[in-house]
């Protein structure tokens, strides 16, 4: 950004210097060419400014997209960590996708309790605003009573 501002300042300084030089000659013959040159420089300066404004907008937009992407990756990593270290879920095949605070979890879990646990852990993760549950329970486990182990 400092480089862009420096270029804009240099162009403005050059335009100012040319305007001062052409205005101070006092020769009627040189006013025509100097005025034309000044107008050309003004046009060039406007084009440069317009280009710099577009470049600034593109850089700003790219920065925001990158920041959001990095933030989303951090949230997904936190969710994966929480799900992986939970004893009821560490053998489950889970996928997590996070976009703008919305976490989608998919895959297979062994029981309804494990499904509830996965959704709860995901919802309680910092950076998650909403959870979309696309988890499945194998048909053989869906109807079976929950096992109680010590």
PyMOL commands that set and color helices and strands:
alter all, ss='L'
color gray80, all
select helices_A, chain A and resi 2-23+28-85+112-123+139-142
alter helices_A, ss='H'
color red, helices_A
select strands_A, chain A and resi 93-99+102-109+130-137
alter strands_A, ss='S'
color yellow, strands_A
deselect
rebuild
show_as cartoon
